Amino acid sequence: MSKQTKPAARLDVRMPIDVLKRLERAAEIQGRTVTDFVVGAADEAACRALEQTEIIRLSVED
């Protein structure tokens, strides 16, 4: 395995067609694949949720 290759996992998702069409359009506008767009957006949302939870937890501890 090269330094740039990371292990990958698969996530199967069912969604309404209108959501898929919106994702495809947004990905195309950014010049990305739908997979890259969705993974990036989901990762950003997960990071925000985790950071908010950590801030709340630290605030409660203070």
Residue frames relative to the residue before (quaternion, step in Angstrom):
aa qw qx qy qz dx dy dz
M 1.0000 0.0000 0.0000 0.0000 0.00 0.00 0.00
S 0.3891 -0.7251 0.5153 0.2395 3.59 -0.84 0.96
K 0.6842 -0.4913 0.3485 0.4111 3.55 -1.30 0.30
Q 0.7105 0.4729 -0.2626 0.4502 3.60 1.02 -0.75
T 0.6287 0.5402 -0.3386 0.4452 3.59 1.18 -0.38
K 0.1048 -0.7821 0.6131 0.0391 3.55 -0.84 1.02
P 0.5648 -0.5713 0.4492 0.3909 3.57 -1.10 0.56
A 0.2121 -0.7891 0.5662 0.1086 3.58 -1.02 0.75
A 0.1861 -0.7408 0.6334 0.1240 3.53 -1.24 0.56
R 0.3602 -0.7287 0.5433 0.2096 3.55 -1.20 0.47
L 0.0719 -0.7591 0.6464 0.0286 3.54 -1.16 0.78
D 0.1724 -0.7758 0.6003 0.0899 3.58 -0.64 1.11
V 0.0452 -0.8150 0.5764 -0.0371 3.55 -0.79 1.06
R 0.1844 -0.7354 0.6398 0.1260 3.54 -1.08 0.79
M 0.0731 0.7957 -0.5949 0.0872 3.56 -0.92 0.92
P 0.6161 -0.5272 0.4143 0.4133 3.55 -1.22 0.34
I 0.6197 -0.5713 0.3951 0.3652 3.57 -1.12 0.72
D 0.6538 0.5245 -0.3408 0.4259 3.62 0.91 -0.80
V 0.6156 0.5247 -0.3446 0.4764 3.59 1.10 -0.64
L 0.6454 0.5169 -0.3184 0.4635 3.60 0.92 -0.87
K 0.6547 0.5073 -0.3186 0.4609 3.59 0.90 -0.87
R 0.6404 0.5158 -0.3210 0.4699 3.61 1.02 -0.78
L 0.6478 0.5114 -0.3098 0.4720 3.58 1.00 -0.85
E 0.6484 0.5168 -0.3189 0.4590 3.57 0.95 -0.86
R 0.6659 0.4991 -0.3061 0.4623 3.59 0.94 -0.87
A 0.6613 0.5030 -0.3073 0.4639 3.58 0.90 -0.91
A 0.6484 0.5107 -0.3158 0.4680 3.59 0.95 -0.85
E 0.6518 0.5155 -0.3147 0.4586 3.58 0.95 -0.86
I 0.6331 0.5374 -0.3291 0.4495 3.59 0.96 -0.85
Q 0.7337 0.4033 -0.2256 0.4981 3.58 1.03 -0.82
G 0.4621 -0.7015 0.4367 0.3218 3.58 1.26 -0.01
R 0.5376 0.6027 -0.3983 0.4348 3.55 1.13 0.69
T 0.5326 -0.5637 0.4965 0.3900 3.54 -1.28 0.19
V 0.6269 -0.5183 0.4065 0.4161 3.57 -1.22 0.38
T 0.6316 0.5379 -0.3352 0.4464 3.58 0.96 -0.83
D 0.6735 0.4880 -0.2976 0.4687 3.58 0.85 -0.95
F 0.6478 0.5221 -0.3165 0.4556 3.57 0.96 -0.88
V 0.6945 0.4799 -0.2767 0.4592 3.59 0.83 -1.01
V 0.6514 0.5051 -0.3216 0.4660 3.59 0.92 -0.86
G 0.6627 0.5069 -0.3059 0.4586 3.59 0.92 -0.88
A 0.6800 0.4874 -0.2882 0.4658 3.58 0.89 -0.95
A 0.6642 0.4970 -0.3050 0.4677 3.58 0.95 -0.85
D 0.6474 0.5139 -0.3208 0.4623 3.59 0.98 -0.80
E 0.6404 0.5158 -0.3225 0.4688 3.60 0.97 -0.83
A 0.6654 0.4986 -0.3012 0.4669 3.59 0.93 -0.90
A 0.6462 0.5148 -0.3178 0.4653 3.58 1.00 -0.80
C 0.6402 0.5217 -0.3207 0.4639 3.59 0.97 -0.84
R 0.6530 0.5094 -0.3150 0.4636 3.60 0.94 -0.88
A 0.6569 0.5132 -0.3094 0.4576 3.59 0.92 -0.92
L 0.6724 0.4898 -0.2953 0.4699 3.58 0.94 -0.88
E 0.6472 0.5138 -0.3215 0.4624 3.59 0.98 -0.82
Q 0.6508 0.5116 -0.3160 0.4636 3.58 0.95 -0.85
T 0.6443 0.5136 -0.3158 0.4705 3.57 0.98 -0.82
E 0.6553 0.5068 -0.3090 0.4673 3.58 0.97 -0.86
I 0.6405 0.5153 -0.3279 0.4655 3.62 0.97 -0.80
I 0.6522 0.5006 -0.3124 0.4758 3.58 0.94 -0.87
R 0.6617 0.5078 -0.3163 0.4520 3.59 0.89 -0.92
L 0.6720 0.4815 -0.3018 0.4749 3.59 0.91 -0.87
S 0.6321 0.5269 -0.3417 0.4539 3.61 1.01 -0.71
V 0.6475 0.5093 -0.3175 0.4697 3.59 0.98 -0.80
E 0.6518 0.5180 -0.3202 0.4519 3.59 0.99 -0.78
D 0.6231 0.5254 -0.3429 0.4669 3.62 1.09 -0.62
